[in-house]
Amino acid sequence: PWQIFPAMAVNRDFVGQMAEAGLTPSHKLYFLCRSGVRSLAAAAAAEAAGYSAVFNVLDGFEGPPDGGGHRGRVAGWKADGLAWRQR
C-alpha cells in the first residue's frame, strides 16, 4: 500500500514492493483510492521511479463529500454510474 494504516504514514518501500511483486516500468499501472488523492500521490511516486504507463482514476471511487458530508454522489467511480458492488 502507498500509505500504512492506521497512521496513514507513507510506505517508503512502496516502489520496492511494486518491483518485488513483479511490476516493471513497462507495465500499465492504474491507481485508485476513495477520493483520488492517495492514488495520485502513489502514481506520482511510481512515475518518479521510472514507471512510464501510470494512470490515476480521477476522483477515486467515491470522490469528494457533498454538502452533507456524503461521498459517492458528487464525483468519482460511483457517481459516474460505473459498475461496483459493496460486500
CNS distance restraints for C-alpha pairs under 8 A (distance, minus, plus):
assign (resid   1 and name CA) (resid  11 and name CA) 6.87 0.50 0.50
assign (resid   1 and name CA) (resid  14 and name CA) 6.65 0.50 0.50
assign (resid   2 and name CA) (resid  10 and name CA) 5.98 0.50 0.50
assign (resid   2 and name CA) (resid  11 and name CA) 5.39 0.50 0.50
assign (resid   2 and name CA) (resid  14 and name CA) 5.84 0.50 0.50
assign (resid   2 and name CA) (resid  38 and name CA) 7.39 0.50 0.50
assign (resid   2 and name CA) (resid  39 and name CA) 7.84 0.50 0.50
assign (resid   2 and name CA) (resid  42 and name CA) 5.78 0.50 0.50
assign (resid   3 and name CA) (resid   8 and name CA) 4.92 0.50 0.50
assign (resid   3 and name CA) (resid   9 and name CA) 5.24 0.50 0.50
assign (resid   3 and name CA) (resid  10 and name CA) 4.39 0.50 0.50
assign (resid   3 and name CA) (resid  11 and name CA) 5.20 0.50 0.50
assign (resid   3 and name CA) (resid  38 and name CA) 7.84 0.50 0.50
assign (resid   4 and name CA) (resid   8 and name CA) 4.70 0.50 0.50
assign (resid   4 and name CA) (resid   9 and name CA) 5.31 0.50 0.50
assign (resid   4 and name CA) (resid  10 and name CA) 6.38 0.50 0.50
assign (resid   4 and name CA) (resid  11 and name CA) 6.15 0.50 0.50
assign (resid   5 and name CA) (resid   9 and name CA) 7.28 0.50 0.50
assign (resid  13 and name CA) (resid  17 and name CA) 6.01 0.50 0.50
assign (resid  14 and name CA) (resid  18 and name CA) 6.29 0.50 0.50
assign (resid  15 and name CA) (resid  19 and name CA) 6.44 0.50 0.50
assign (resid  15 and name CA) (resid  45 and name CA) 7.43 0.50 0.50
assign (resid  15 and name CA) (resid  46 and name CA) 6.39 0.50 0.50
assign (resid  15 and name CA) (resid  49 and name CA) 7.15 0.50 0.50
assign (resid  16 and name CA) (resid  20 and name CA) 6.21 0.50 0.50
assign (resid  17 and name CA) (resid  21 and name CA) 6.10 0.50 0.50
assign (resid  18 and name CA) (resid  22 and name CA) 6.69 0.50 0.50
assign (resid  18 and name CA) (resid  23 and name CA) 5.56 0.50 0.50
assign (resid  19 and name CA) (resid  23 and name CA) 5.02 0.50 0.50
assign (resid  19 and name CA) (resid  24 and name CA) 6.36 0.50 0.50
assign (resid  23 and name CA) (resid  27 and name CA) 6.34 0.50 0.50
assign (resid  24 and name CA) (resid  51 and name CA) 7.20 0.50 0.50
assign (resid  25 and name CA) (resid  50 and name CA) 5.99 0.50 0.50
assign (resid  25 and name CA) (resid  51 and name CA) 4.02 0.50 0.50
assign (resid  25 and name CA) (resid  52 and name CA) 6.07 0.50 0.50
assign (resid  25 and name CA) (resid  53 and name CA) 7.57 0.50 0.50
assign (resid  26 and name CA) (resid  51 and name CA) 6.64 0.50 0.50
assign (resid  26 and name CA) (resid  52 and name CA) 6.66 0.50 0.50
assign (resid  26 and name CA) (resid  53 and name CA) 6.80 0.50 0.50
assign (resid  27 and name CA) (resid  51 and name CA) 7.56 0.50 0.50
assign (resid  27 and name CA) (resid  53 and name CA) 6.56 0.50 0.50
assign (resid  28 and name CA) (resid  52 and name CA) 7.87 0.50 0.50
assign (resid  28 and name CA) (resid  53 and name CA) 4.78 0.50 0.50
assign (resid  28 and name CA) (resid  54 and name CA) 6.06 0.50 0.50
assign (resid  28 and name CA) (resid  55 and name CA) 7.81 0.50 0.50
assign (resid  29 and name CA) (resid  53 and name CA) 6.19 0.50 0.50
assign (resid  29 and name CA) (resid  54 and name CA) 4.88 0.50 0.50
assign (resid  29 and name CA) (resid  55 and name CA) 6.08 0.50 0.50
assign (resid  30 and name CA) (resid  43 and name CA) 7.89 0.50 0.50
assign (resid  30 and name CA) (resid  54 and name CA) 6.14 0.50 0.50
assign (resid  30 and name CA) (resid  55 and name CA) 4.76 0.50 0.50
assign (resid  30 and name CA) (resid  56 and name CA) 5.79 0.50 0.50
assign (resid  30 and name CA) (resid  57 and name CA) 6.98 0.50 0.50
assign (resid  31 and name CA) (resid  39 and name CA) 5.09 0.50 0.50
assign (resid  31 and name CA) (resid  40 and name CA) 7.20 0.50 0.50
assign (resid  31 and name CA) (resid  42 and name CA) 7.21 0.50 0.50
assign (resid  31 and name CA) (resid  43 and name CA) 6.30 0.50 0.50
assign (resid  31 and name CA) (resid  54 and name CA) 7.81 0.50 0.50
assign (resid  31 and name CA) (resid  55 and name CA) 6.17 0.50 0.50
assign (resid  31 and name CA) (resid  56 and name CA) 4.84 0.50 0.50
assign (resid  31 and name CA) (resid  57 and name CA) 6.13 0.50 0.50
assign (resid  32 and name CA) (resid  36 and name CA) 6.28 0.50 0.50
assign (resid  32 and name CA) (resid  39 and name CA) 5.20 0.50 0.50
assign (resid  32 and name CA) (resid  56 and name CA) 6.32 0.50 0.50
assign (resid  32 and name CA) (resid  57 and name CA) 5.39 0.50 0.50
assign (resid  32 and name CA) (resid  60 and name CA) 5.47 0.50 0.50
assign (resid  32 and name CA) (resid  61 and name CA) 6.91 0.50 0.50
assign (resid  33 and name CA) (resid  37 and name CA) 7.32 0.50 0.50
assign (resid  33 and name CA) (resid  38 and name CA) 6.31 0.50 0.50
assign (resid  33 and name CA) (resid  39 and name CA) 5.41 0.50 0.50
assign (resid  33 and name CA) (resid  60 and name CA) 5.10 0.50 0.50
assign (resid  33 and name CA) (resid  61 and name CA) 6.10 0.50 0.50
assign (resid  34 and name CA) (resid  59 and name CA) 7.69 0.50 0.50
assign (resid  34 and name CA) (resid  60 and name CA) 4.93 0.50 0.50
assign (resid  34 and name CA) (resid  61 and name CA) 4.72 0.50 0.50
assign (resid  34 and name CA) (resid  62 and name CA) 5.30 0.50 0.50
assign (resid  34 and name CA) (resid  63 and name CA) 6.45 0.50 0.50
assign (resid  35 and name CA) (resid  59 and name CA) 5.02 0.50 0.50
assign (resid  35 and name CA) (resid  60 and name CA) 4.29 0.50 0.50
assign (resid  35 and name CA) (resid  61 and name CA) 6.16 0.50 0.50
assign (resid  35 and name CA) (resid  62 and name CA) 5.76 0.50 0.50
assign (resid  35 and name CA) (resid  63 and name CA) 4.33 0.50 0.50
assign (resid  35 and name CA) (resid  64 and name CA) 5.97 0.50 0.50
assign (resid  35 and name CA) (resid  76 and name CA) 7.25 0.50 0.50
assign (resid  36 and name CA) (resid  40 and name CA) 5.92 0.50 0.50
assign (resid  36 and name CA) (resid  56 and name CA) 7.16 0.50 0.50
assign (resid  36 and name CA) (resid  57 and name CA) 6.40 0.50 0.50
assign (resid  36 and name CA) (resid  58 and name CA) 5.70 0.50 0.50
assign (resid  36 and name CA) (resid  59 and name CA) 4.47 0.50 0.50
assign (resid  36 and name CA) (resid  60 and name CA) 3.93 0.50 0.50
assign (resid  36 and name CA) (resid  61 and name CA) 7.42 0.50 0.50
assign (resid  36 and name CA) (resid  63 and name CA) 6.95 0.50 0.50
assign (resid  37 and name CA) (resid  41 and name CA) 6.54 0.50 0.50
assign (resid  37 and name CA) (resid  59 and name CA) 7.55 0.50 0.50
assign (resid  37 and name CA) (resid  60 and name CA) 7.62 0.50 0.50
assign (resid  38 and name CA) (resid  42 and name CA) 6.21 0.50 0.50
assign (resid  39 and name CA) (resid  43 and name CA) 6.00 0.50 0.50
assign (resid  39 and name CA) (resid  56 and name CA) 6.17 0.50 0.50
assign (resid  39 and name CA) (resid  57 and name CA) 7.63 0.50 0.50
assign (resid  39 and name CA) (resid  60 and name CA) 7.67 0.50 0.50
assign (resid  40 and name CA) (resid  44 and name CA) 6.15 0.50 0.50
assign (resid  40 and name CA) (resid  56 and name CA) 5.58 0.50 0.50
assign (resid  41 and name CA) (resid  45 and name CA) 6.25 0.50 0.50
assign (resid  42 and name CA) (resid  46 and name CA) 6.27 0.50 0.50
assign (resid  43 and name CA) (resid  47 and name CA) 6.11 0.50 0.50
assign (resid  43 and name CA) (resid  54 and name CA) 6.07 0.50 0.50
assign (resid  43 and name CA) (resid  55 and name CA) 6.62 0.50 0.50
assign (resid  43 and name CA) (resid  56 and name CA) 6.29 0.50 0.50
assign (resid  44 and name CA) (resid  48 and name CA) 6.06 0.50 0.50
assign (resid  45 and name CA) (resid  49 and name CA) 6.25 0.50 0.50
assign (resid  46 and name CA) (resid  50 and name CA) 6.62 0.50 0.50
assign (resid  46 and name CA) (resid  51 and name CA) 5.49 0.50 0.50
assign (resid  46 and name CA) (resid  54 and name CA) 7.26 0.50 0.50
assign (resid  47 and name CA) (resid  51 and name CA) 4.72 0.50 0.50
assign (resid  47 and name CA) (resid  52 and name CA) 5.90 0.50 0.50
assign (resid  47 and name CA) (resid  53 and name CA) 7.93 0.50 0.50
assign (resid  47 and name CA) (resid  54 and name CA) 6.44 0.50 0.50
assign (resid  58 and name CA) (resid  76 and name CA) 6.75 0.50 0.50
assign (resid  59 and name CA) (resid  63 and name CA) 4.59 0.50 0.50
assign (resid  59 and name CA) (resid  64 and name CA) 7.17 0.50 0.50
assign (resid  59 and name CA) (resid  75 and name CA) 6.16 0.50 0.50
assign (resid  59 and name CA) (resid  76 and name CA) 4.57 0.50 0.50
assign (resid  59 and name CA) (resid  77 and name CA) 7.44 0.50 0.50
assign (resid  60 and name CA) (resid  76 and name CA) 5.17 0.50 0.50
assign (resid  60 and name CA) (resid  77 and name CA) 6.26 0.50 0.50
assign (resid  61 and name CA) (resid  72 and name CA) 7.31 0.50 0.50
assign (resid  61 and name CA) (resid  76 and name CA) 5.13 0.50 0.50
assign (resid  61 and name CA) (resid  77 and name CA) 4.57 0.50 0.50
assign (resid  61 and name CA) (resid  78 and name CA) 6.09 0.50 0.50
assign (resid  62 and name CA) (resid  71 and name CA) 5.34 0.50 0.50
assign (resid  62 and name CA) (resid  72 and name CA) 4.02 0.50 0.50
assign (resid  62 and name CA) (resid  73 and name CA) 7.42 0.50 0.50
assign (resid  62 and name CA) (resid  75 and name CA) 6.74 0.50 0.50
assign (resid  62 and name CA) (resid  76 and name CA) 4.98 0.50 0.50
assign (resid  62 and name CA) (resid  77 and name CA) 6.16 0.50 0.50
assign (resid  62 and name CA) (resid  78 and name CA) 5.83 0.50 0.50
assign (resid  62 and name CA) (resid  79 and name CA) 7.05 0.50 0.50
assign (resid  63 and name CA) (resid  71 and name CA) 6.09 0.50 0.50
assign (resid  63 and name CA) (resid  72 and name CA) 5.85 0.50 0.50
assign (resid  63 and name CA) (resid  73 and name CA) 7.72 0.50 0.50
assign (resid  63 and name CA) (resid  74 and name CA) 6.63 0.50 0.50
assign (resid  63 and name CA) (resid  75 and name CA) 4.83 0.50 0.50
assign (resid  63 and name CA) (resid  76 and name CA) 4.41 0.50 0.50
assign (resid  63 and name CA) (resid  77 and name CA) 7.55 0.50 0.50
assign (resid  63 and name CA) (resid  79 and name CA) 7.88 0.50 0.50
assign (resid  64 and name CA) (resid  71 and name CA) 5.87 0.50 0.50
assign (resid  64 and name CA) (resid  72 and name CA) 7.52 0.50 0.50
assign (resid  64 and name CA) (resid  74 and name CA) 6.66 0.50 0.50
assign (resid  64 and name CA) (resid  75 and name CA) 6.66 0.50 0.50
assign (resid  64 and name CA) (resid  76 and name CA) 7.89 0.50 0.50
assign (resid  65 and name CA) (resid  69 and name CA) 4.78 0.50 0.50
assign (resid  65 and name CA) (resid  70 and name CA) 4.91 0.50 0.50
assign (resid  65 and name CA) (resid  71 and name CA) 4.41 0.50 0.50
assign (resid  65 and name CA) (resid  72 and name CA) 7.41 0.50 0.50
assign (resid  65 and name CA) (resid  73 and name CA) 7.63 0.50 0.50
assign (resid  65 and name CA) (resid  74 and name CA) 7.01 0.50 0.50
assign (resid  66 and name CA) (resid  70 and name CA) 5.40 0.50 0.50
assign (resid  66 and name CA) (resid  71 and name CA) 6.30 0.50 0.50
assign (resid  66 and name CA) (resid  73 and name CA) 6.77 0.50 0.50
assign (resid  66 and name CA) (resid  74 and name CA) 6.04 0.50 0.50
assign (resid  72 and name CA) (resid  76 and name CA) 6.52 0.50 0.50
assign (resid  72 and name CA) (resid  77 and name CA) 7.64 0.50 0.50
assign (resid  72 and name CA) (resid  78 and name CA) 5.37 0.50 0.50
assign (resid  72 and name CA) (resid  79 and name CA) 5.19 0.50 0.50
assign (resid  73 and name CA) (resid  78 and name CA) 7.28 0.50 0.50
assign (resid  73 and name CA) (resid  79 and name CA) 4.90 0.50 0.50
assign (resid  74 and name CA) (resid  79 and name CA) 5.99 0.50 0.50
assign (resid  75 and name CA) (resid  79 and name CA) 5.10 0.50 0.50
assign (resid  75 and name CA) (resid  80 and name CA) 6.53 0.50 0.50
assign (resid  76 and name CA) (resid  80 and name CA) 6.02 0.50 0.50
assign (resid  77 and name CA) (resid  81 and name CA) 6.67 0.50 0.50
assign (resid  77 and name CA) (resid  82 and name CA) 5.63 0.50 0.50
assign (resid  78 and name CA) (resid  82 and name CA) 5.82 0.50 0.50
assign (resid  78 and name CA) (resid  83 and name CA) 7.51 0.50 0.50
assign (resid  78 and name CA) (resid  84 and name CA) 7.08 0.50 0.50
